[in-house]
Amino acid sequence: MSKISKHEFKSNTMPAIVTVGPVAVLLVFLVVVPLILVAVMSFCQTDEYYNVVHKFTAENYRKLVSADYLKIYGQSLLIAFFTTVLCVLIGYPFSYVIARTKSKKKKLLYMLVIIPFWTNSLIRIYGWRSFLGNTGWLNSILMSLHIIDEPISFLYKTGTTVLGMVYCFIPFMVLPLYTAIEKLDGSLLEASSDLGAKPIRTLFEVIIPLTASGIFSGCIMVFIPCLGYFFVSNILGGGNTDMIGNLIERQFKSANNWPLGAALSIILILVTLLLVKCYQKAGGDMDNLGV
Amino acid sequence: MKKRFLAALVSVFLLASCLTGCGSSGEKAGSNGELNLFVWTEYLPDSVVEKFEKETGIKVNVSTYSSNEDMLAKVKSETAGAYDVLNPSDYMVAQLIAQGMLKELDFDKLPNFSHIGDSYKNPSYDPGNVYSVPYMGGAGAIAVNTAKVDMEITSYADLFDPALKGQLVVLDDFRAVIGITAKSMGYDMNETDPDKLAEISDRLMELKDNIVLYDSDSPKSALISGDCSVGMIWSAEVAMAMEEVSTIKVIYPEEGAYLFFDNWVITKESPNYENALKWINFIMDPENMALVLEEFPYLCANTDAIAKMGDEYSSNPAKNPPAADVAKGSYVENLDSDVLDIYSEMWTKLKK
C-alpha cells in the first residue's frame, strides 16, 4: 500500500482532482470563505459612521434576545409553519394525481408545476398584488357577479403573506412528493383493498407511511427558505409584519448595521442546521433535499 | 427527476442573471472617455443622458439606488473610483463630506451655477457649496383621496386619528416616519433626547394600526389602485397620483413638512473628474433641467429652468411646493450612531 504506482495515481487520483477540484475550489470561495467572513463580522463593532471596525464585541448577540426580536422570530416561525402545512395540504393531492395518472398528460401536468418557476418570483408576487388589489381582477369579478358590493381589502395582511409564500414554495413541496409517490408500488394498494381496507384506511396506513420521506423532505425544503424570505412580506404583507429576513435585510441596507445583520444571519443559519439535523435524526435522506 | 429539477433551477438562474446583467453591459468607451453616474431611481430621464452623450462624446454608465444608505454601502464596497458622480440627499452630503469621500468642485468649469436660485445656494449641509450643487427635492407631503375620506386633514397629527385605521401608505423610511411623528408632537425631526425619543416611540405605535403599507419605490400605486386613501409620500408622487385620480389632493402639514433635497457631488477618487464637471454643468443648463422636470416634476433649484416650464408646473402645489411651505419645512440631519440605534429599535418595534 505504501507505494502507489504511477499508473494507479493517474487512474484514481488525477480524475478525482480534475472533476472534484474545481467544484471544491468554487465551494471554498463561494460558501466557506463568505460564511467565515459573516461569522467574523458578527463579532465586530461599528464606528460613528457604521463602518465595520475589527474589534471584538458580543454586543450584537446580546441585542438579539430583545422582546421585539423574539416576537419577530416567533411570527417568522408561525408564518413558515402555516405555509408548510398549506403546501402539504395542497401539494399532496396534486402530486398524487400527477404521479398516479396513467394518462399521457403526465409530462404536461408535471411541466405545469415547473413552468411558473421559470419566471422571476418577484414579478409573480407583483402579479398577485395587482390581482388582489381593490381595483384588481378578483374584486372586479366578485363585484360584477354581485357577490359583493364593496371591494374587499385582501392585500397587506399576514394571511396575504402566507398566500404568497405558499405560491412561491409549492413546487418545492410537489417535486419531492412526486418522486416519493411515483415510487409507490401499486400492488400494495391492491393488496390493501383485497384485504378489506377502505380507501381512507389505505391512505392513512399504507400510502402516507410509505411516502413519509417525500412529505418530510418537502417540509424541510419549504420551511427553511421560508424563514429567510423577505420580499413577500414586504410586497403582499405591506411591511407590517416583519420576518427574520426583513430584519436582516434592513441591517444591511437602511439601518446600515452590518455586524448586527451578520449576527442575525448566523442565528438563521444555526436554526437551519438544527432543522436539517432533526431531519437526519428522524431518518430523512439528504438526497431527497436535492443537496 | 433530479436532473429535471436541476434543469429548472438552472433556468431560474439563467433568467435571473440576464435580468440583473442588463444594467452593467459595458460598451466601448466613447471618443471622449467615460463617466459613471450613480443616481436615484426614477430621477433622471434616459433621454437627457443620451443628449449629453451626443453633445460631448462621453460614454455615460448609469447605475441607480433607492436609498441614501444603500448608495453609501455600495460606494464603500466597490473599488475606489467606481463611481464619478453621486446624487445624495442633504444629510448624506454632510456625511460624505465628514468621511472625506468627496472632491471639491471647480466652479470655473461650472458657469451654469448662476441659474441656481439664491435660496438654494450655500445650504447648511455644505456651506459655500464647496462639494455639491443642488438638483431636485421635495417634501414628505400628505396625499388624501377626498372621495374616500370625510375628515379634514391639515397636519401630520391628523394622520394619527383612529378614523384612518387601515388606510395609510407611508414611505418605507425610518427617518421620515419617525421624523413626522416627532413633528406631530411639536418636537424636532432630529430629536436626540432619550426621554423625548421614548415619548415619540409610544406615539409612533399609535400610527401602527393606521398604516397598511410601507413603500418608498412607488407609493402612488396604492393610492391610484384604491388600496389606500391617505398617504405620506414624496410630493412628486402625489403629483403623479393626482394625474390618475382627480379626487386626490396634496396637503402640506401645518407643523411644517419633512423636506429633502438631492445634490450632485463628485467622489474623491473619481478618475473622470473633468467629465464629471461637464455633466454637472450640463444638467444645470435650464434647457436640460426643464427636460428632467417634464418627466419627474420635483421641486427644482434651477429658477431659470422653472421659468421655462409652463404654468401647469409652477402653479401645481404638488409639483412645485409653495415657497411658504418650503420655508416652514425641515430636513433630516446626521445623528450619532448611538442615537440612530434608538431610531432603528423604534422602527423595528413599529414593524414587528
Interface residues (C-beta under 8 A of the other chain):
Chain A: T46 D47 E48 Y49 Y50 N51 S66 D68 Y69 K71 I72 Q75 Y110 I114 F117 W118 T119 N120 S130 G133 N134 T135 G136 P151 S153 L155 Y156 P171 L175 Y178 T179 E182 N234 G238 G239 N240 T241 D242 N246 L247 R250 F252 K253 S254 A255 N256 N257 G290
Chain B: M1 K2 R4 F5 L6 A8 S11 V12 L15 A16 L19 S67 E69 D70 L72 A73 K76 Q95 A98 Q99 G166 D172 D173 F174 K208 I211 V212 L213 Y214 D215 S225 G226 D227 D336 S337 L340 D341 S344 E345 W347 T348 K349 K351 K352
